[in-house]
Amino acid sequence: MNQVKGNAPLVDMERVIGRLFADPKVVSRLRRDYALKSPASDPASLANELVKSFGQVSELSPTAERSVDNDTVFRAAVRAVASNNRSWSTFLRFESELESQLGGYKATETNAAVLAEELSIPDLRAYLPGQSGTADASAIIKWAALLADVPDYYRALTDLARRLVKTGISEAEVVPAVAAVLGHPTKRMEQLWPPPDRLRSWKTPGMGPILASEFLRNLQWSAFKPDRHIQRLFDLWFDDVVEDYEEEAVDLAAAIGSRSGSVTKFLKFSLVGLAVTPPDRSPTEVDNLVWALGSYVEKRRKESSVSYRVQARRRVARD
């Protein structure tokens, strides 16, 4: 694929962190919402603890040989689905009860089949508050059924990632590419990248590309989850970079077999996130902190005129 522009501006993470933890009232809310327990009050320590609270800090190669059981996959999927249309702090309040209903996230072939058979939407709906609760509960039950049919689901994901990389997609780009296939598979995609026999479709229950990206991050794959906060702030801070990556996003979408406008938009903001991530930070870390800034400080229609971009010279290969 194409090269990232050598003089791309980067997110000023020192400013992001400084602004996120500048107001004691915001710090108090973050401590409450994410159960931050460290007595440290300096922004860097608080930022580190906040990022750790999302459980996505160990970032591993999507193509590496790695043993991941279906229990881990189920937990990653449930946490992604449960983050849909509700704050992460809301999910954290209900997670222990939800986990108990789901048998401790145990998803061996037998256990998953039992969960899929015995669980009902009302069993889970109470722990998934909000408008999408019924749909999210249904998606979780469908995940149990899917994992009952596919005992080694993670291997299917790594096999897909490897096939995509062999076509020339870089490892950095392959995570959003896989998320697009999982969240919005087209007939063309499934002809190009047929799922394994026991997996009828790549479609992940209850997930579009954005939630599929969160699912992969829960499996420790490094990526952006370009939701509305990320898209809004990047449009504001990096409108030139967003424009620059329009063509690359179209090319990447075509490479995986999609012409969907929503998939192309998802890929574009994912690529912009990779481009503006400082070399000493991970995309997941930057995403989590920029997202928190957008949620707690730089709110919609209340954005400040503060600049969160710095100019730095670097080049990242995408070959």
C-alpha positions in Angstrom: 0.0 0.0 0.0 1.0 3.7 0.0 3.4 5.4 2.2 2.4 7.7 5.1 3.4 11.3 4.3 6.8 12.0 5.7 5.9 15.4 7.3 2.6 14.4 8.7 1.5 16.3 11.8 1.1 14.3 15.0 -1.3 14.4 18.0 0.3 16.5 20.7 -0.1 13.9 23.5 1.4 16.1 26.2 -1.3 18.6 25.5 -4.1 16.0 25.3 -3.0 14.5 28.6 -2.5 17.9 30.2 -5.9 19.2 29.2 -7.7 15.9 30.1 -6.5 16.1 33.7 -6.3 19.9 34.2 -9.8 20.3 35.8 -10.1 18.7 39.3 -13.8 18.1 38.6 -13.0 16.2 35.4 -10.3 14.2 37.3 -12.8 13.4 40.0 -15.3 12.1 37.4 -12.6 10.0 35.6 -11.6 8.5 39.0 -15.2 7.6 39.7 -16.1 6.4 36.3 -13.0 4.2 35.7 -12.2 3.2 39.3 -8.8 4.9 39.2 -7.3 4.1 42.5 -3.7 5.4 42.3 -3.1 8.3 44.7 -0.8 9.9 42.1 -2.2 13.2 40.8 0.2 14.0 38.0 -1.4 13.8 34.5 1.1 11.2 33.1 0.3 8.7 35.9 -3.4 9.3 35.7 -3.3 8.8 31.9 -1.4 5.6 32.3 -3.9 4.2 34.8 -6.8 5.3 32.6 -5.4 3.5 29.6 -4.8 0.4 31.6 -8.5 0.4 32.8 -9.6 -0.3 29.3 -7.6 -3.6 29.3 -6.0 -3.2 25.9 -2.4 -2.3 26.8 -0.6 -5.5 25.7 -0.5 -5.1 21.9 0.4 -8.2 19.9 0.8 -8.9 16.2 -2.4 -10.0 14.5 -0.4 -12.5 12.4 1.6 -14.0 15.2 1.2 -17.6 16.2 -0.7 -17.4 19.4 -3.0 -19.6 21.4 -6.2 -17.8 22.4 -9.1 -19.9 23.7 -12.8 -19.1 23.1 -13.2 -17.9 26.7 -10.9 -15.0 25.9 -12.7 -14.4 22.6 -16.1 -14.4 24.3 -15.0 -11.9 26.9 -13.5 -9.7 24.2 -16.7 -9.9 22.2 -19.0 -9.3 25.1 -17.0 -6.3 26.3 -17.1 -4.8 22.8 -20.9 -5.3 22.3 -21.6 -4.0 25.8 -19.7 -0.8 25.0 -22.3 -0.1 22.3 -24.2 3.1 22.9 -23.3 3.3 26.6 -20.4 4.8 28.5 -17.6 2.5 29.5 -18.2 3.5 33.1 -21.8 2.3 32.8 -20.7 -1.1 31.5 -18.1 -1.4 34.3 -20.9 -1.0 36.9 -22.7 -4.0 35.5 -19.9 -6.2 34.3 -19.6 -8.5 37.3 -23.4 -9.3 37.2 -23.2 -9.8 33.4 -20.2 -12.0 33.7 -22.0 -14.1 36.3 -25.0 -14.5 33.9 -22.5 -15.7 31.2 -20.9 -18.3 33.3 -17.7 -16.4 33.9 -17.3 -16.0 30.1 -16.6 -19.8 29.8 -17.1 -20.6 26.1 -15.8 -24.0 25.5 -17.8 -25.8 22.8 -20.1 -27.4 25.4 -20.5 -24.4 27.6 -21.1 -22.0 24.7 -23.8 -24.3 23.4 -25.5 -24.4 26.8 -25.4 -20.6 27.0 -26.8 -20.2 23.5 -29.6 -22.6 24.3 -30.5 -21.4 27.9 -29.9 -17.7 27.9 -32.8 -15.3 27.0 -32.7 -11.7 26.2 -34.4 -10.7 29.5 -31.6 -12.5 31.3 -29.0 -10.1 30.0 -31.1 -7.0 29.2 -31.0 -5.7 32.8 -27.2 -5.4 32.7 -27.2 -3.6 29.4 -29.0 -0.3 30.0 -29.9 2.0 27.1 -31.7 2.0 23.8 -29.6 -0.8 22.3 -29.9 -3.2 25.2 -32.2 -5.7 23.6 -30.1 -5.8 20.4 -26.9 -6.1 22.4 -28.3 -9.0 24.6 -29.4 -10.8 21.4 -25.9 -10.3 19.9 -24.2 -11.8 23.0 -26.4 -14.9 22.8 -25.5 -15.2 19.1 -21.8 -14.9 20.0 -22.3 -17.9 22.3 -23.9 -19.9 19.5 -21.1 -18.9 17.0 -18.3 -20.0 19.4 -20.1 -23.3 20.0 -19.8 -23.9 16.3 -16.2 -22.6 15.9 -14.0 -24.0 18.7 -10.9 -22.2 17.5 -12.2 -18.8 16.5 -9.0 -16.9 17.1 -7.1 -19.0 14.6 -9.7 -18.0 12.0 -8.9 -14.4 12.7 -5.1 -14.8 12.4 -5.5 -16.8 9.2 -7.6 -14.0 7.8 -5.0 -11.4 8.8 -2.2 -13.4 7.2 -4.1 -13.8 4.0 -4.7 -10.0 3.8 -1.0 -9.3 4.6 0.0 -11.5 1.7 -1.8 -9.2 -0.7 0.4 -6.3 0.3 -1.6 -4.8 3.2 0.7 -3.8 6.0 0.4 -5.2 9.5 -0.6 -1.7 10.7 -3.4 -1.5 8.2 -4.5 -5.1 8.5 -6.3 -4.6 11.8 -8.8 -2.1 10.4 -9.0 -4.3 7.3 -10.0 -7.3 9.4 -12.5 -5.1 11.4 -14.1 -4.0 8.1 -14.5 -7.7 7.0 -15.9 -8.7 10.4 -18.3 -5.7 10.7 -19.5 -5.3 7.1 -18.7 -8.4 5.0 -19.9 -8.2 1.5 -20.5 -11.1 -0.9 -17.4 -10.0 -2.7 -15.3 -10.1 0.5 -16.5 -13.5 1.4 -15.6 -14.8 -2.1 -12.1 -13.3 -1.7 -11.6 -14.3 1.9 -13.9 -17.3 2.5 -14.5 -18.1 6.2 -13.6 -21.5 7.5 -16.1 -24.3 7.1 -17.7 -24.1 10.5 -18.1 -20.3 10.2 -21.0 -19.5 7.9 -20.1 -15.8 7.6 -17.4 -13.4 8.9 -20.2 -11.1 10.2 -19.7 -10.6 13.9 -23.0 -10.4 15.8 -24.0 -6.9 16.9 -20.9 -5.3 15.4 -20.2 -2.9 12.6 -16.5 -2.1 11.7 -16.1 0.3 14.7 -17.2 -2.2 17.3 -15.3 -5.0 15.5 -12.2 -2.8 15.9 -12.9 -2.6 19.6 -13.3 -6.4 19.7 -9.9 -6.9 18.1 -8.4 -4.4 20.5 -9.8 -6.4 23.3 -7.8 -9.3 21.9 -4.7 -7.0 22.1 -4.5 -6.0 18.4 -3.3 -2.4 18.1 -5.7 -0.1 16.3 -7.9 2.9 16.3 -11.6 2.7 17.1 -12.7 5.8 15.1 -16.1 6.4 16.8 -17.9 9.8 16.7 -15.6 11.5 19.2 -12.5 10.5 17.3 -14.0 11.4 13.9 -15.2 14.8 15.2 -11.9 15.8 16.8 -9.8 14.6 13.8 -12.0 16.5 11.5 -11.3 19.6 13.6 -7.6 19.1 14.3 -6.4 17.3 11.1 -8.8 18.2 8.3 -5.9 18.2 5.9 -4.7 14.7 6.9 -8.3 13.4 6.6 -8.5 14.8 3.1 -5.1 13.3 2.2 -6.2 9.8 3.2 -9.4 9.7 1.2 -7.7 8.0 -1.7 -5.8 5.5 0.5 -9.0 4.5 2.2 -10.8 3.9 -1.1 -7.8 1.8 -2.3 -7.8 -0.2 1.0 -11.5 -0.8 0.8 -11.2 -2.0 -2.8 -8.3 -4.3 -1.8 -10.5 -6.1 0.7 -13.5 -6.2 -1.6 -15.7 -3.3 -0.5 -17.2 -0.2 -2.2 -19.2 0.7 0.9 -19.1 4.4 1.8 -19.3 3.6 5.5 -16.5 1.1 5.3 -14.3 3.6 3.4 -15.0 6.3 6.0 -14.1 3.8 8.8 -10.9 2.9 7.1 -10.0 6.5 6.4 -10.2 7.6 10.0 -8.4 4.4 11.0 -5.5 5.4 8.7 -5.5 9.0 9.8 -5.2 7.7 13.4 -2.2 5.6 12.4 -0.6 8.6 10.6 -1.0 11.0 13.5 0.1 8.7 16.3 3.5 9.8 17.7 6.3 7.2 17.2 6.6 6.7 21.0 2.9 5.9 21.5 0.7 3.1 20.4 -2.5 3.8 18.3 -4.6 2.2 21.0 -3.2 4.4 23.7 -3.7 7.6 21.6 -7.2 6.5 20.7 -8.2 5.9 24.3 -6.9 9.3 25.5 -8.2 11.3 22.6 -11.6 9.6 23.0 -11.6 10.5 26.7 -10.7 14.1 25.9 -13.6 14.3 23.5 -16.0 12.7 25.9 -15.1 14.7 29.0 -13.4 18.0 27.9 -13.6 18.8 24.2 -17.3 18.0 24.0 -19.5 18.2 20.9 -20.3 21.9 20.0 -18.2 23.0 23.0 -14.8 22.4 21.4 -12.0 24.9 22.3 -9.6 26.6 20.0 -6.6 24.8 21.6 -4.3 23.1 19.0 -3.6 19.5 19.6 -1.2 19.0 16.7 2.5 19.2 16.4 4.7 18.9 13.4 7.2 16.1 13.4 9.2 14.4 10.7 8.8 10.7 10.4 8.0 8.0 7.8 6.1 4.8 8.4 6.4 2.1 5.8 3.2 0.5 4.5 4.4 -2.2 2.1 
